[in-house]
């Protein structure tokens, strides 16, 4: 099943890349040498949208099937009673006395016993057993047979629910794949030529730097963030820094512009297309401190800190259940899958859902880990938090500390992936502090968050790495300097550019 899901995702990405490649190659052969299609109804865009619709329709088919059940149906209960009656009552000489005069009471009593077994309340079960003993001539034999049939039906129900969980995980994977394909289709051709006035002013300024402009495209992304693609070359055998070009663009656009990650840094004597993006407003400095549980060689905690192309800084911390190598493998799978999905262009929440689905599909192997994500928008300073069974995250600002807690289950334990999410606005000088539960558990019981706030407040504004180390040192003083669990602290400082 897992291999099928991975294959579907790979096929989706290959289809997208194929369509994008067709568009780019077709553009290169054009006499106008335009790289990007400018037509809203471009056939390649429509094809990608059809792929997305197909995946969504397939997902809807899975979602439309029966959902899991925690209780036996009325038909299943009746079937149990029929089988027990044939086995026990069919050979009982009390049958006519029991069923002819009080059949209704016997049916109700048998169903009451089954429902009591489902609820698991011993007091209610003993009560209905006592009532049944007054009606039946062979209560012990009947109840033993009833319990045996019930356990068999419960086992079948559990297997059925497991199949349903796998189906829902597949549906979720397909739906998320459809969503990312729709996003790609929407953004694939949102590029248009720069306006004549803008182009003339840019050409005039570039000419002063001995740069010849051939083509200019503009792409306005979400929330008005501008991206530009300039095809240009330097004249007279010179080389011009792309930084100088970005300074010219900043003056014309009236907003800070910079070269995109991976784009060319030098403009030489040949025509090349350079990608410029609106510069972010904030930057992040981060540090980490880790401690492995006593008598263990490997920590069960894993984390990633990365800046994405879209102007977001993401920190993810995962704590595998237990400790040692097995816990390390579990949390490592979580962070590696999350990083791969983020690299593929999925949003943080979508990537988390896909990771959760993958763990659910492997649920028979007992794979589940906490998932803690902080995604900071470096343009706006808005930080989004997503938690699944994770410890509290803390925000330090001036003379106060805020805790962001969660009560959701770990990834791999919940089917639908209903993570707890929230967001906060961060400012220059704020600190984000993430940690695994091994850190908080070392503090006095019932006062973990309050004590951690006091520890954070006592630490001066120093580099994030020193803050993370300082927190671990203070926490260890509460536990006789013994690590009873894996401990990891991540600290990120927000700085306005």
ChimeraX attribute file (.defattr): number of C-alpha atoms within 10 A of each C-alpha:
attribute: neighborCount
match mode: 1-to-1
recipient: residues
	/A:1	11
	/A:2	13
	/A:3	7
	/A:4	10
	/A:5	18
	/A:6	13
	/A:7	12
	/A:8	15
	/A:9	16
	/A:10	12
	/A:11	12
	/A:12	21
	/A:13	15
	/A:14	12
	/A:15	16
	/A:16	21
	/A:17	12
	/A:18	13
	/A:19	18
	/A:20	20
	/A:21	12
	/A:22	13
	/A:23	20
	/A:24	16
	/A:25	13
	/A:26	15
	/A:27	16
	/A:28	14
	/A:29	11
	/A:30	11
	/A:31	7
	/A:32	9
	/A:33	11
	/A:34	18
	/A:35	18
	/A:36	20
	/A:37	19
	/A:38	14
	/A:39	12
	/A:40	13
	/A:41	10
	/A:42	12
	/A:43	12
	/A:44	19
	/A:45	24
	/A:46	14
	/A:47	15
	/A:48	24
	/A:49	19
	/A:50	16
	/A:51	20
	/A:52	25
	/A:53	17
	/A:54	15
	/A:55	22
	/A:56	21
	/A:57	16
	/A:58	17
	/A:59	23
	/A:60	15
	/A:61	11
	/A:62	19
	/A:63	18
	/A:64	11
	/A:65	11
	/A:66	9
	/A:67	14
	/A:68	15
	/A:69	12
	/A:70	11
	/A:71	14
	/A:72	16
	/A:73	10
	/A:74	9
	/A:75	9
	/A:76	13
	/A:77	18
	/A:78	15
	/A:79	14
	/A:80	21
	/A:81	22
	/A:82	13
	/A:83	15
	/A:84	22
	/A:85	17
	/A:86	11
	/A:87	14
	/A:88	18
	/A:89	21
	/A:90	13
	/A:91	10
	/A:92	14
	/A:93	10
	/A:94	13
	/A:95	16
	/A:96	13
	/A:97	13
	/A:98	17
	/A:99	16
	/A:100	9
	/A:101	10
	/A:102	13
	/A:103	14
	/A:104	10
	/A:105	15
	/A:106	18
	/A:107	14
	/A:108	11
	/A:109	18
	/A:110	22
	/A:111	18
	/A:112	18
	/A:113	23
	/A:114	23
	/A:115	18
	/A:116	19
	/A:117	16
	/A:118	16
	/A:119	13
	/A:120	11
	/A:121	11
	/A:122	10
	/A:123	9
	/A:124	15
	/A:125	18
	/A:126	13
	/A:127	13
	/A:128	17
	/A:129	18
	/A:130	11
	/A:131	14
	/A:132	23
	/A:133	15
	/A:134	9
	/A:135	17
	/A:136	20
	/A:137	17
	/A:138	15
	/A:139	15
	/A:140	13
	/A:141	14
	/A:142	20
	/A:143	20
	/A:144	13
	/A:145	17
	/A:146	20
	/A:147	16
	/A:148	13
	/A:149	18
	/A:150	22
	/A:151	13
	/A:152	12
	/A:153	17
	/A:154	16
	/A:155	11
	/A:156	12
	/A:157	17
	/A:158	15
	/A:159	12
	/A:160	14
	/A:161	17
	/A:162	17
	/A:163	15
	/A:164	20
	/A:165	21
	/A:166	20
	/A:167	19
	/A:168	24
	/A:169	27
	/A:170	24
	/A:171	24
	/A:172	25
	/A:173	26
	/A:174	25
	/A:175	24
	/A:176	21
	/A:177	24
	/A:178	26
	/A:179	19
	/A:180	19
	/A:181	24
	/A:182	19
	/A:183	16
	/A:184	18
	/A:185	23
	/A:186	15
	/A:187	15
	/A:188	20
	/A:189	20
	/A:190	16
	/A:191	20
	/A:192	16
	/A:193	16
	/A:194	17
	/A:195	11
	/A:196	9
	/A:197	9
	/A:198	12
	/A:199	16
	/A:200	13
	/A:201	12
	/A:202	18
	/A:203	18
	/A:204	13
	/A:205	16
	/A:206	19
	/A:207	14
	/A:208	9
	/A:209	17
	/A:210	16
	/A:211	23
	/A:212	18
	/A:213	20
	/A:214	13
	/A:215	18
	/A:216	21
	/A:217	19
	/A:218	17
	/A:219	19
	/A:220	16
	/A:221	14
	/A:222	9
	/A:223	7
	/A:224	9
	/A:225	15
	/A:226	17
	/A:227	20
	/A:228	25
	/A:229	21
	/A:230	19
	/A:231	19
	/A:232	22
	/A:233	23
	/A:234	23
	/A:235	17
	/A:236	10
	/A:237	11
	/A:238	13
	/A:239	16
	/A:240	19
	/A:241	13
	/A:242	19
	/A:243	16
	/A:244	15
	/A:245	24
	/A:246	20
	/A:247	15
	/A:248	18
	/A:249	22
	/A:250	16
	/A:251	12
	/A:252	15
	/A:253	13
	/A:254	9
	/A:255	14
	/A:256	17
	/A:257	24
	/A:258	22
	/A:259	21
	/A:260	18
	/A:261	12
	/A:262	9
	/A:263	12
	/A:264	15
	/A:265	17
	/A:266	16
	/A:267	23
	/A:268	18
	/A:269	16
	/A:270	12
	/A:271	16
	/A:272	17
	/A:273	20
	/A:274	21
	/A:275	21
	/A:276	24
	/A:277	24
	/A:278	23
	/A:279	21
	/A:280	20
	/A:281	15
	/A:282	21
	/A:283	21
	/A:284	18
	/A:285	13
	/A:286	20
	/A:287	18
	/A:288	20
	/A:289	20
	/A:290	19
	/A:291	20
	/A:292	20
	/A:293	19
	/A:294	13
	/A:295	9
	/A:296	13
	/A:297	11
	/A:298	17
	/A:299	26
	/A:300	28
	/A:301	31
	/A:302	23
	/A:303	21
	/A:304	16
	/A:305	19
	/A:306	13
	/A:307	16
	/A:308	16
	/A:309	13
	/A:310	16
	/A:311	19
	/A:312	22
	/A:313	20
	/A:314	21
	/A:315	22
	/A:316	23
	/A:317	27
	/A:318	31
	/A:319	34
	/A:320	28
	/A:321	19
	/A:322	16
	/A:323	19
	/A:324	20
	/A:325	14
	/A:326	16
	/A:327	23
	/A:328	22
	/A:329	16
	/A:330	24
	/A:331	26
	/A:332	22
	/A:333	20
	/A:334	30
	/A:335	22
	/A:336	15
	/A:337	18
	/A:338	26
	/A:339	19
	/A:340	12
	/A:341	18
	/A:342	19
	/A:343	13
	/A:344	12
	/A:345	16
	/A:346	21
	/A:347	15
	/A:348	21
	/A:349	19
	/A:350	22
	/A:351	21
	/A:352	27
	/A:353	24
	/A:354	25
	/A:355	23
	/A:356	32
	/A:357	29
	/A:358	24
	/A:359	26
	/A:360	27
	/A:361	23
	/A:362	16
	/A:363	16
	/A:364	9
	/A:365	9
	/A:366	13
	/A:367	24
	/A:368	26
	/A:369	30
	/A:370	26
	/A:371	30
	/A:372	28
	/A:373	27
	/A:374	25
	/A:375	24
	/A:376	27
	/A:377	23
	/A:378	25
	/A:379	18
	/A:380	15
	/A:381	22
	/A:382	16
	/A:383	20
	/A:384	18
	/A:385	22
	/A:386	20
	/A:387	29
	/A:388	27
	/A:389	23
	/A:390	26
	/A:391	26
	/A:392	22
	/A:393	22
	/A:394	21
	/A:395	20
	/A:396	20
	/A:397	16
	/A:398	10
	/A:399	7
	/A:400	11
	/A:401	17
	/A:402	14
	/A:403	16
	/A:404	17
	/A:405	15
	/A:406	18
	/A:407	13
	/A:408	17
	/A:409	20
	/A:410	24
	/A:411	30
	/A:412	26
	/A:413	21
	/A:414	18
	/A:415	19
	/A:416	15
	/A:417	24
	/A:418	15
	/A:419	24
	/A:420	15
	/A:421	15
	/A:422	12
	/A:423	14
	/A:424	13
	/A:425	12
	/A:426	22
	/A:427	16
	/A:428	15
	/A:429	13
	/A:430	18
	/A:431	26
	/A:432	22
	/A:433	25
	/A:434	26
	/A:435	27
	/A:436	27
	/A:437	18
	/A:438	21
	/A:439	24
	/A:440	19
	/A:441	19
	/A:442	21
	/A:443	20
	/A:444	15
	/A:445	10
	/A:446	9
	/A:447	12
	/A:448	15
	/A:449	22
	/A:450	13
	/A:451	16
	/A:452	22
	/A:453	18
	/A:454	12
	/A:455	15
	/A:456	21
	/A:457	16
	/A:458	12
	/A:459	14
	/A:460	10
	/A:461	15
	/A:462	10
	/A:463	14
	/A:464	22
	/A:465	18
	/A:466	17
	/A:467	25
	/A:468	26
	/A:469	20
	/A:470	18
	/A:471	20
	/A:472	20
	/A:473	13
	/A:474	16
	/A:475	24
	/A:476	17
	/A:477	12
	/A:478	12
	/A:479	14
	/A:480	9
	/A:481	13
	/A:482	14
	/A:483	18
	/A:484	17
	/A:485	22
	/A:486	25
	/A:487	26
	/A:488	27
	/A:489	24
	/A:490	26
	/A:491	26
	/A:492	25
	/A:493	22
	/A:494	20
	/A:495	18
	/A:496	14
	/A:497	11
